[in-house]
Amino acid sequence: MTITALSLENSGEIGMNINLIQLTLLVLAGLGLGSVYFGGLWLTVQQIPTMQQPLGMILLSFGLRLAIVLLGGYLLVSQRVEQAMIVSLLACTAGFLMARHLLISHVIDHS
């Protein structure tokens, strides 16, 4: 199954195809990136009471998590044409937000 979006540009139509398998893989990649980001945040928050200098660790954790997510997102989306880039970014973002929701549900259920 293929999802198709058409866009008119100067001299004609430009077609953009994203395979459903590719879309699913993009959502799963976003889920992985979100798990790394929010899992790292959870681990950092758990360690704050035992840290002697929590601000440094919080900033280091934030920088590392942000770098991983930005680099991963860039690598996933950058190889696509402009129209497919938007769909790819939305698919990754959906997976990222699903990871947030799953982690929050997991924490609430186990507290």
N, C-alpha and C positions, 0 to 999 in steps of 0.2 A: 504494500500500500504506500502511496506517495502523496505527500501534502504539497500542493502547488499554489504559489502566489504569483500573480502577474503584476508588473509595474510598467507604466509607460514612460519611456525616456526619449528624448529628442526625436530620434528617427524611427522608433518602433517599439516593439514589446521585448522585454527581457524576462525570461522565465526562470523561476527559482524552484528547485525541487529539493525537498528534504525527505529522505526515506524515514519511515516510521521507526525502523531499527536505530538509525542515527539519532533520531529525536529521543528515543528511550535511553540510548547510551549517554546522551548529553544530560538528561535528567539524572541518571545514575552518577555521572561525574560530578554534577552539582551537589548531589546528596553526599558524595565522598568529601568534597571540599567543605561543605557545611558541617559534616561530622568532625573534620579536622579542626575547623575554626571554633565551633561551639564546644567540642570536647576539650580542646585546649583551654578555652575560657573557663570551663567547669573545673578543670584540674588546677588552673591558676587560682581561682576563687577558693578552692579547698585548701590550698597551701598558704594563703595569706596569714592566717593566725600564727603559723609557725615560722614565718620569715622575719629576719631582723631588719631588712630593708625592703619592705613590700613594694614601694613605688618603683624601684629599679626593675624588679621582676615583673611587675604589671606592665610597664612600658616595653620591656624586652619581649614578653609574651605577646602583647598586642602587635608589635612590629613584625615579629616572626609569623604570627597567624595571618596578618594582613598581607605580608609578602607572599606567602604560600597561596592564598586565595586569589590575589591579583595575578600572579604568575600563571597559576593553573587556569584561571578564567581567560587570560590572554591567549594561552596556548590552545585552548579549546575553541575559541571564537575567531582568532586572527586569520585562519586559513580559508575563511569563507567569503563569498561575495557579499556586497553590502546588504542586500535584502535577506540573505540567509543568516547574516551576522545577527540581525535583530531577533530572529526566531531562535537561533542558537543561544543567544544571551538570555532570552526569556525562559528557555528550557533549563539552562543551568541555574538561573535564579529560582525557578520553581523547585528544583531539587535541593538547592541551598536552604530555602525556607522550609521545605519538608523536614530536613535534618534538624532545624531549630525546633519545629513542632514535636518531632519524635523525642528529642532530648528533653524538652520541657515535660512532656507526658511521662517519660521514664523517671525523671527526678521527682515529679509529683506523686507517682505511684509508689515510689520506694522511700518516701519520707514520712 
